Amino acid sequence: MKIGVVVADFNKDMTHVMLQLVSDKAKGDHHEVVVAHVAGVYDMPVVVKKLLEQVDGVITLGVVLQGGTDHDLTVANNAAQKFVDLSCDSGKPVACGVIGPRVSREKALERVESYALHSYDALVQSLNTLRGL
């Protein structure tokens, strides 16, 4: 399989660890990985759309921390909706490995590994299911 990964560089202390975890697992499973970096989660959809032209499916990796306003809700909810739309429109899976909204830095750090690996597993399972249909 050829897997795309779109990773947000905002909160890169966490997202780059997530990227390494996904890359290591994919390489261990003998999948090709194509990585694209974006500034933040809000910037992902257009890059996901382009990457879907080149790969079997895409994993999105990002962290949207809670702040003093509802900005985290706007960013995470809009991005997640676009991921679903892009998946349905392309017929290819887009796995959401975005931590947040409504999460503190401390809680996000606790979730880095699980979100990264669960998004990878979800994508691979979806690809296998689609191939079996």
VMD Tcl script that builds the backbone (N, CA, C; Angstrom):
set m [mol new atoms 399]
animate dup $m
set s [atomselect $m all]
$s set {name element resname resid chain x y z} {
  {N N MET 1 A 0.835 -1.189 0.000}
  {CA C MET 1 A 0.000 0.000 0.000}
  {C C MET 1 A 0.879 1.252 0.000}
  {N N LYS 2 A 0.353 2.268 -0.596}
  {CA C LYS 2 A 1.007 3.570 -0.584}
  {C C LYS 2 A 0.162 4.492 0.285}
  {N N ILE 3 A 0.725 4.896 1.419}
  {CA C ILE 3 A 0.004 5.667 2.426}
  {C C ILE 3 A 0.531 7.091 2.474}
  {N N GLY 4 A -0.390 8.045 2.430}
  {CA C GLY 4 A -0.034 9.443 2.597}
  {C C GLY 4 A -0.208 9.842 4.053}
  {N N VAL 5 A 0.656 10.709 4.514}
  {CA C VAL 5 A 0.547 11.253 5.865}
  {C C VAL 5 A 0.673 12.769 5.761}
  {N N VAL 6 A -0.352 13.464 6.254}
  {CA C VAL 6 A -0.303 14.921 6.320}
  {C C VAL 6 A -0.137 15.274 7.790}
  {N N VAL 7 A 0.962 15.951 8.096}
  {CA C VAL 7 A 1.298 16.258 9.488}
  {C C VAL 7 A 1.378 17.768 9.690}
  {N N ALA 8 A 0.714 18.232 10.742}
  {CA C ALA 8 A 0.753 19.653 11.096}
  {C C ALA 8 A 2.031 19.934 11.876}
  {N N ASP 9 A 2.743 20.972 11.491}
  {CA C ASP 9 A 3.967 21.347 12.194}
  {C C ASP 9 A 3.692 22.172 13.453}
  {N N PHE 10 A 2.483 22.699 13.593}
  {CA C PHE 10 A 2.107 23.378 14.831}
  {C C PHE 10 A 2.044 22.312 15.925}
  {N N ASN 11 A 2.614 22.572 17.065}
  {CA C ASN 11 A 2.760 21.581 18.147}
  {C C ASN 11 A 3.646 20.418 17.690}
  {N N LYS 12 A 4.704 20.774 16.970}
  {CA C LYS 12 A 5.565 19.745 16.373}
  {C C LYS 12 A 6.273 18.869 17.392}
  {N N ASP 13 A 6.387 19.318 18.633}
  {CA C ASP 13 A 6.974 18.441 19.646}
  {C C ASP 13 A 6.149 17.166 19.796}
  {N N MET 14 A 4.866 17.240 19.483}
  {CA C MET 14 A 3.996 16.069 19.539}
  {C C MET 14 A 3.754 15.467 18.157}
  {N N THR 15 A 3.493 16.312 17.171}
  {CA C THR 15 A 3.127 15.778 15.857}
  {C C THR 15 A 4.281 15.067 15.163}
  {N N HIS 16 A 5.495 15.502 15.400}
  {CA C HIS 16 A 6.625 14.826 14.766}
  {C C HIS 16 A 6.898 13.468 15.411}
  {N N VAL 17 A 6.579 13.327 16.681}
  {CA C VAL 17 A 6.641 12.007 17.333}
  {C C VAL 17 A 5.568 11.105 16.720}
  {N N MET 18 A 4.379 11.659 16.513}
  {CA C MET 18 A 3.303 10.895 15.890}
  {C C MET 18 A 3.709 10.430 14.498}
  {N N LEU 19 A 4.325 11.318 13.742}
  {CA C LEU 19 A 4.785 10.969 12.403}
  {C C LEU 19 A 5.806 9.841 12.448}
  {N N GLN 20 A 6.736 9.904 13.363}
  {CA C GLN 20 A 7.751 8.857 13.465}
  {C C GLN 20 A 7.109 7.508 13.800}
  {N N LEU 21 A 6.149 7.509 14.708}
  {CA C LEU 21 A 5.453 6.274 15.080}
  {C C LEU 21 A 4.729 5.661 13.885}
  {N N VAL 22 A 4.012 6.483 13.135}
  {CA C VAL 22 A 3.285 6.012 11.957}
  {C C VAL 22 A 4.251 5.528 10.884}
  {N N SER 23 A 5.295 6.292 10.640}
  {CA C SER 23 A 6.275 5.913 9.618}
  {C C SER 23 A 6.951 4.589 9.952}
  {N N ASP 24 A 7.338 4.427 11.200}
  {CA C ASP 24 A 7.985 3.180 11.621}
  {C C ASP 24 A 7.052 1.984 11.453}
  {N N LYS 25 A 5.802 2.148 11.853}
  {CA C LYS 25 A 4.850 1.039 11.738}
  {C C LYS 25 A 4.581 0.704 10.269}
  {N N ALA 26 A 4.411 1.715 9.444}
  {CA C ALA 26 A 4.149 1.489 8.018}
  {C C ALA 26 A 5.329 0.801 7.342}
  {N N LYS 27 A 6.524 1.261 7.644}
  {CA C LYS 27 A 7.714 0.635 7.052}
  {C C LYS 27 A 7.868 -0.796 7.527}
  {N N GLY 28 A 7.556 -1.054 8.790}
  {CA C GLY 28 A 7.593 -2.413 9.311}
  {C C GLY 28 A 6.593 -3.327 8.626}
  {N N ASP 29 A 5.488 -2.743 8.166}
  {CA C ASP 29 A 4.467 -3.494 7.429}
  {C C ASP 29 A 4.708 -3.464 5.923}
  {N N HIS 30 A 5.833 -2.901 5.497}
  {CA C HIS 30 A 6.245 -2.835 4.087}
  {C C HIS 30 A 5.320 -1.975 3.223}
  {N N HIS 31 A 4.830 -0.878 3.810}
  {CA C HIS 31 A 4.025 0.076 3.061}
  {C C HIS 31 A 4.879 1.289 2.726}
  {N N GLU 32 A 4.649 1.844 1.567}
  {CA C GLU 32 A 5.325 3.084 1.182}
  {C C GLU 32 A 4.622 4.260 1.854}
  {N N VAL 33 A 5.401 5.230 2.315}
  {CA C VAL 33 A 4.850 6.394 3.005}
  {C C VAL 33 A 5.260 7.664 2.267}
  {N N VAL 34 A 4.278 8.512 1.980}
  {CA C VAL 34 A 4.505 9.822 1.390}
  {C C VAL 34 A 4.060 10.852 2.421}
  {N N VAL 35 A 4.971 11.729 2.831}
  {CA C VAL 35 A 4.698 12.691 3.899}
  {C C VAL 35 A 4.586 14.103 3.327}
  {N N ALA 36 A 3.572 14.825 3.811}
  {CA C ALA 36 A 3.408 16.233 3.462}
  {C C ALA 36 A 3.223 17.017 4.765}
  {N N HIS 37 A 3.970 18.090 4.906}
  {CA C HIS 37 A 3.881 18.937 6.095}
  {C C HIS 37 A 3.029 20.167 5.786}
  {N N VAL 38 A 2.219 20.565 6.770}
  {CA C VAL 38 A 1.432 21.793 6.682}
  {C C VAL 38 A 1.634 22.571 7.977}
  {N N ALA 39 A 1.240 23.822 7.971}
  {CA C ALA 39 A 1.426 24.658 9.161}
  {C C ALA 39 A 0.586 24.158 10.327}
  {N N GLY 40 A -0.706 23.935 10.097}
  {CA C GLY 40 A -1.594 23.514 11.169}
  {C C GLY 40 A -2.728 22.652 10.650}
  {N N VAL 41 A -3.564 22.180 11.547}
  {CA C VAL 41 A -4.663 21.292 11.202}
  {C C VAL 41 A -5.621 21.953 10.214}
  {N N TYR 42 A -5.885 23.232 10.375}
  {CA C TYR 42 A -6.800 23.943 9.485}
  {C C TYR 42 A -6.307 23.935 8.033}
  {N N ASP 43 A -5.012 23.793 7.850}
  {CA C ASP 43 A -4.407 23.830 6.517}
  {C C ASP 43 A -4.380 22.462 5.831}
  {N N MET 44 A -4.823 21.432 6.499}
  {CA C MET 44 A -4.707 20.074 5.982}
  {C C MET 44 A -5.600 19.721 4.787}
  {N N PRO 45 A -6.873 20.096 4.763}
  {CA C PRO 45 A -7.761 19.542 3.739}
  {C C PRO 45 A -7.291 19.687 2.296}
  {N N VAL 46 A -6.789 20.825 1.911}
  {CA C VAL 46 A -6.374 20.996 0.511}
  {C C VAL 46 A -5.186 20.091 0.177}
  {N N VAL 47 A -4.304 19.867 1.138}
  {CA C VAL 47 A -3.154 18.986 0.917}
  {C C VAL 47 A -3.612 17.525 0.912}
  {N N VAL 48 A -4.541 17.181 1.784}
  {CA C VAL 48 A -5.113 15.827 1.769}
  {C C VAL 48 A -5.736 15.550 0.408}
  {N N LYS 49 A -6.504 16.512 -0.099}
  {CA C LYS 49 A -7.164 16.345 -1.405}
  {C C LYS 49 A -6.148 16.053 -2.507}
  {N N LYS 50 A -5.069 16.801 -2.537}
  {CA C LYS 50 A -4.037 16.610 -3.561}
  {C C LYS 50 A -3.329 15.267 -3.368}
  {N N LEU 51 A -3.021 14.925 -2.140}
  {CA C LEU 51 A -2.307 13.689 -1.851}
  {C C LEU 51 A -3.144 12.462 -2.200}
  {N N LEU 52 A -4.463 12.557 -2.058}
  {CA C LEU 52 A -5.341 11.430 -2.400}
  {C C LEU 52 A -5.247 11.039 -3.875}
  {N N GLU 53 A -4.753 11.944 -4.710}
  {CA C GLU 53 A -4.546 11.627 -6.129}
  {C C GLU 53 A -3.368 10.680 -6.326}
  {N N GLN 54 A -2.486 10.579 -5.329}
  {CA C GLN 54 A -1.227 9.837 -5.483}
  {C C GLN 54 A -1.125 8.585 -4.623}
  {N N VAL 55 A -2.009 8.430 -3.633}
  {CA C VAL 55 A -1.864 7.359 -2.645}
  {C C VAL 55 A -3.177 6.587 -2.489}
  {N N ASP 56 A -3.121 5.494 -1.725}
  {CA C ASP 56 A -4.313 4.671 -1.479}
  {C C ASP 56 A -5.193 5.253 -0.381}
  {N N GLY 57 A -4.617 5.981 0.547}
  {CA C GLY 57 A -5.344 6.592 1.653}
  {C C GLY 57 A -4.424 7.528 2.409}
  {N N VAL 58 A -5.007 8.353 3.271}
  {CA C VAL 58 A -4.234 9.384 3.973}
  {C C VAL 58 A -4.519 9.334 5.468}
  {N N ILE 59 A -3.469 9.536 6.241}
  {CA C ILE 59 A -3.559 9.720 7.683}
  {C C ILE 59 A -3.263 11.186 7.975}
  {N N THR 60 A -4.087 11.804 8.808}
  {CA C THR 60 A -3.835 13.180 9.236}
  {C C THR 60 A -3.348 13.156 10.678}
  {N N LEU 61 A -2.289 13.902 10.957}
  {CA C LEU 61 A -1.708 13.948 12.296}
  {C C LEU 61 A -1.596 15.395 12.755}
  {N N GLY 62 A -2.227 15.704 13.871}
  {CA C GLY 62 A -2.183 17.064 14.383}
  {C C GLY 62 A -2.643 17.121 15.822}
  {N N VAL 63 A -2.448 18.283 16.421}
  {CA C VAL 63 A -2.864 18.533 17.794}
  {C C VAL 63 A -3.513 19.916 17.839}
  {N N VAL 64 A -4.765 19.957 18.337}
  {CA C VAL 64 A -5.490 21.211 18.482}
  {C C VAL 64 A -5.781 21.388 19.966}
  {N N LEU 65 A -5.002 22.246 20.609}
  {CA C LEU 65 A -5.121 22.456 22.057}
  {C C LEU 65 A -6.217 23.459 22.392}
  {N N GLN 66 A -6.831 23.266 23.551}
  {CA C GLN 66 A -7.844 24.191 24.030}
  {C C GLN 66 A -7.176 25.478 24.480}
  {N N GLY 67 A -7.749 26.571 24.065}
  {CA C GLY 67 A -7.262 27.878 24.500}
  {C C GLY 67 A -8.351 28.607 25.258}
  {N N GLY 68 A -8.289 29.912 25.244}
  {CA C GLY 68 A -9.249 30.722 25.978}
  {C C GLY 68 A -10.523 31.025 25.209}
  {N N THR 69 A -10.594 30.611 23.940}
  {CA C THR 69 A -11.779 30.843 23.115}
  {C C THR 69 A -12.235 29.510 22.525}
  {N N ASP 70 A -13.190 29.566 21.629}
  {CA C ASP 70 A -13.675 28.361 20.947}
  {C C ASP 70 A -12.913 28.067 19.652}
  {N N HIS 71 A -11.795 28.713 19.460}
  {CA C HIS 71 A -11.020 28.527 18.233}
  {C C HIS 71 A -10.672 27.054 17.993}
  {N N ASP 72 A -10.341 26.324 19.053}
  {CA C ASP 72 A -9.984 24.913 18.891}
  {C C ASP 72 A -11.150 24.109 18.329}
  {N N LEU 73 A -12.358 24.423 18.752}
  {CA C LEU 73 A -13.549 23.742 18.227}
  {C C LEU 73 A -13.732 24.016 16.743}
  {N N THR 74 A -13.583 25.270 16.360}
  {CA C THR 74 A -13.736 25.648 14.958}
  {C C THR 74 A -12.730 24.927 14.083}
  {N N VAL 75 A -11.475 24.939 14.488}
  {CA C VAL 75 A -10.412 24.315 13.693}
  {C C VAL 75 A -10.636 22.808 13.579}
  {N N ALA 76 A -10.779 22.140 14.707}
  {CA C ALA 76 A -10.875 20.677 14.695}
  {C C ALA 76 A -12.149 20.184 14.019}
  {N N ASN 77 A -13.278 20.811 14.308}
  {CA C ASN 77 A -14.541 20.351 13.727}
  {C C ASN 77 A -14.602 20.567 12.219}
  {N N ASN 78 A -14.134 21.710 11.767}
  {CA C ASN 78 A -14.135 21.959 10.320}
  {C C ASN 78 A -13.184 21.032 9.585}
  {N N ALA 79 A -12.018 20.805 10.150}
  {CA C ALA 79 A -11.062 19.903 9.512}
  {C C ALA 79 A -11.623 18.480 9.459}
  {N N ALA 80 A -12.187 18.005 10.564}
  {CA C ALA 80 A -12.734 16.651 10.599}
  {C C ALA 80 A -13.846 16.473 9.568}
  {N N GLN 81 A -14.715 17.463 9.437}
  {CA C GLN 81 A -15.787 17.369 8.441}
  {C C GLN 81 A -15.218 17.293 7.029}
  {N N LYS 82 A -14.194 18.087 6.764}
  {CA C LYS 82 A -13.571 18.048 5.429}
  {C C LYS 82 A -12.902 16.700 5.176}
  {N N PHE 83 A -12.307 16.107 6.205}
  {CA C PHE 83 A -11.689 14.786 6.032}
  {C C PHE 83 A -12.740 13.765 5.606}
  {N N VAL 84 A -13.902 13.802 6.236}
  {CA C VAL 84 A -14.992 12.886 5.869}
  {C C VAL 84 A -15.443 13.163 4.443}
  {N N ASP 85 A -15.624 14.433 4.107}
  {CA C ASP 85 A -16.049 14.802 2.754}
  {C C ASP 85 A -15.050 14.326 1.707}
  {N N LEU 86 A -13.768 14.548 1.970}
  {CA C LEU 86 A -12.734 14.139 1.019}
  {C C LEU 86 A -12.686 12.623 0.863}
  {N N SER 87 A -12.864 11.911 1.939}
  {CA C SER 87 A -12.880 10.452 1.889}
  {C C SER 87 A -14.044 9.962 1.035}
  {N N CYS 88 A -15.218 10.471 1.289}
  {CA C CYS 88 A -16.392 10.051 0.531}
  {C C CYS 88 A -16.295 10.453 -0.940}
  {N N ASP 89 A -15.828 11.660 -1.208}
  {CA C ASP 89 A -15.710 12.140 -2.586}
  {C C ASP 89 A -14.676 11.363 -3.391}
  {N N SER 90 A -13.584 10.962 -2.742}
  {CA C SER 90 A -12.499 10.279 -3.452}
  {C C SER 90 A -12.670 8.764 -3.462}
  {N N GLY 91 A -13.464 8.242 -2.541}
  {CA C GLY 91 A -13.574 6.791 -2.403}
  {C C GLY 91 A -12.357 6.175 -1.739}
  {N N LYS 92 A -11.569 7.011 -1.095}
  {CA C LYS 92 A -10.366 6.558 -0.406}
  {C C LYS 92 A -10.441 6.993 1.054}
  {N N PRO 93 A -9.953 6.163 1.973}
  {CA C PRO 93 A -10.050 6.521 3.386}
  {C C PRO 93 A -9.104 7.645 3.799}
  {N N VAL 94 A -9.601 8.467 4.710}
  {CA C VAL 94 A -8.813 9.506 5.365}
  {C C VAL 94 A -8.973 9.268 6.864}
  {N N ALA 95 A -7.901 8.867 7.514}
  {CA C ALA 95 A -7.929 8.582 8.950}
  {C C ALA 95 A -7.579 9.844 9.724}
  {N N CYS 96 A -8.363 10.128 10.739}
  {CA C CYS 96 A -8.171 11.335 11.536}
  {C C CYS 96 A -7.354 11.020 12.783}
  {N N GLY 97 A -6.098 11.411 12.759}
  {CA C GLY 97 A -5.212 11.277 13.903}
  {C C GLY 97 A -4.963 12.625 14.533}
  {N N VAL 98 A -6.019 13.408 14.663}
  {CA C VAL 98 A -5.925 14.748 15.238}
  {C C VAL 98 A -6.398 14.693 16.685}
  {N N ILE 99 A -5.529 15.065 17.586}
  {CA C ILE 99 A -5.869 15.141 19.004}
  {C C ILE 99 A -6.545 16.486 19.261}
  {N N GLY 100 A -7.706 16.467 19.892}
  {CA C GLY 100 A -8.446 17.671 20.183}
  {C C GLY 100 A -9.743 17.680 19.412}
  {N N PRO 101 A -10.593 18.632 19.652}
  {CA C PRO 101 A -10.434 19.827 20.469}
  {C C PRO 101 A -10.676 19.535 21.953}
  {N N ARG 102 A -10.669 20.606 22.709}
  {CA C ARG 102 A -10.937 20.564 24.144}
  {C C ARG 102 A -9.958 19.669 24.886}
  {N N VAL 103 A -8.683 19.827 24.569}
  {CA C VAL 103 A -7.655 19.031 25.228}
  {C C VAL 103 A -6.522 19.953 25.680}
  {N N SER 104 A -5.992 19.668 26.851}
  {CA C SER 104 A -4.846 20.415 27.372}
  {C C SER 104 A -3.558 19.828 26.795}
  {N N ARG 105 A -2.474 20.567 26.928}
  {CA C ARG 105 A -1.175 20.058 26.482}
  {C C ARG 105 A -0.840 18.753 27.218}
  {N N GLU 106 A -1.100 18.715 28.506}
  {CA C GLU 106 A -0.803 17.520 29.300}
  {C C GLU 106 A -1.569 16.308 28.771}
  {N N LYS 107 A -2.867 16.461 28.527}
  {CA C LYS 107 A -3.682 15.348 28.022}
  {C C LYS 107 A -3.273 14.976 26.602}
  {N N ALA 108 A -2.926 15.971 25.798}
  {CA C ALA 108 A -2.486 15.683 24.430}
  {C C ALA 108 A -1.210 14.847 24.438}
  {N N LEU 109 A -0.275 15.197 25.302}
  {CA C LEU 109 A 0.977 14.430 25.398}
  {C C LEU 109 A 0.707 12.965 25.760}
  {N N GLU 110 A -0.290 12.743 26.598}
  {CA C GLU 110 A -0.647 11.376 26.985}
  {C C GLU 110 A -1.231 10.581 25.822}
  {N N ARG 111 A -1.766 11.260 24.818}
  {CA C ARG 111 A -2.494 10.605 23.718}
  {C C ARG 111 A -1.698 10.471 22.429}
  {N N VAL 112 A -0.500 11.005 22.395}
  {CA C VAL 112 A 0.292 11.013 21.165}
  {C C VAL 112 A 0.426 9.624 20.556}
  {N N GLU 113 A 0.894 8.680 21.334}
  {CA C GLU 113 A 1.116 7.335 20.792}
  {C C GLU 113 A -0.186 6.665 20.357}
  {N N SER 114 A -1.199 6.732 21.202}
  {CA C SER 114 A -2.439 6.032 20.872}
  {C C SER 114 A -3.118 6.625 19.636}
  {N N TYR 115 A -3.157 7.935 19.509}
  {CA C TYR 115 A -3.786 8.541 18.346}
  {C C TYR 115 A -3.013 8.217 17.066}
  {N N ALA 116 A -1.714 8.266 17.132}
  {CA C ALA 116 A -0.906 7.961 15.950}
  {C C ALA 116 A -1.137 6.526 15.501}
  {N N LEU 117 A -1.014 5.593 16.401}
  {CA C LEU 117 A -1.124 4.176 16.032}
  {C C LEU 117 A -2.554 3.776 15.692}
  {N N HIS 118 A -3.536 4.350 16.379}
  {CA C HIS 118 A -4.924 4.046 16.037}
  {C C HIS 118 A -5.289 4.585 14.656}
  {N N SER 119 A -4.777 5.743 14.305}
  {CA C SER 119 A -5.091 6.288 12.976}
  {C C SER 119 A -4.461 5.423 11.893}
  {N N TYR 120 A -3.258 4.945 12.136}
  {CA C TYR 120 A -2.616 4.034 11.182}
  {C C TYR 120 A -3.440 2.746 11.032}
  {N N ASP 121 A -3.795 2.143 12.167}
  {CA C ASP 121 A -4.566 0.899 12.140}
  {C C ASP 121 A -5.918 1.090 11.459}
  {N N ALA 122 A -6.567 2.211 11.720}
  {CA C ALA 122 A -7.862 2.494 11.099}
  {C C ALA 122 A -7.732 2.606 9.585}
  {N N LEU 123 A -6.688 3.282 9.126}
  {CA C LEU 123 A -6.492 3.430 7.688}
  {C C LEU 123 A -6.242 2.073 7.037}
  {N N VAL 124 A -5.355 1.291 7.605}
  {CA C VAL 124 A -5.033 -0.022 7.024}
  {C C VAL 124 A -6.271 -0.921 7.010}
  {N N GLN 125 A -7.039 -0.907 8.099}
  {CA C GLN 125 A -8.246 -1.718 8.138}
  {C C GLN 125 A -9.243 -1.275 7.078}
  {N N SER 126 A -9.416 0.031 6.916}
  {CA C SER 126 A -10.334 0.538 5.890}
  {C C SER 126 A -9.868 0.147 4.490}
  {N N LEU 127 A -8.567 0.254 4.242}
  {CA C LEU 127 A -8.044 -0.131 2.927}
  {C C LEU 127 A -8.259 -1.617 2.668}
  {N N ASN 128 A -8.028 -2.434 3.653}
  {CA C ASN 128 A -8.246 -3.881 3.494}
  {C C ASN 128 A -9.709 -4.193 3.277}
  {N N THR 129 A -10.587 -3.512 3.989}
  {CA C THR 129 A -12.028 -3.715 3.799}
  {C C THR 129 A -12.441 -3.316 2.382}
  {N N LEU 130 A -11.979 -2.161 1.933}
  {CA C LEU 130 A -12.322 -1.702 0.586}
  {C C LEU 130 A -11.824 -2.664 -0.487}
  {N N ARG 131 A -10.643 -3.212 -0.303}
  {CA C ARG 131 A -10.097 -4.161 -1.270}
  {C C ARG 131 A -10.895 -5.454 -1.318}
  {N N GLY 132 A -11.529 -5.783 -0.188}
  {CA C GLY 132 A -12.318 -7.012 -0.126}
  {C C GLY 132 A -13.737 -6.881 -0.673}
  {N N LEU 133 A -14.162 -5.671 -0.965}
  {CA C LEU 133 A -15.536 -5.449 -1.463}
  {C C LEU 133 A -15.638 -5.596 -2.969}
}
mol reanalyze $m
mol bondsrecalc $m
mol representation Tube
mol addrep $m
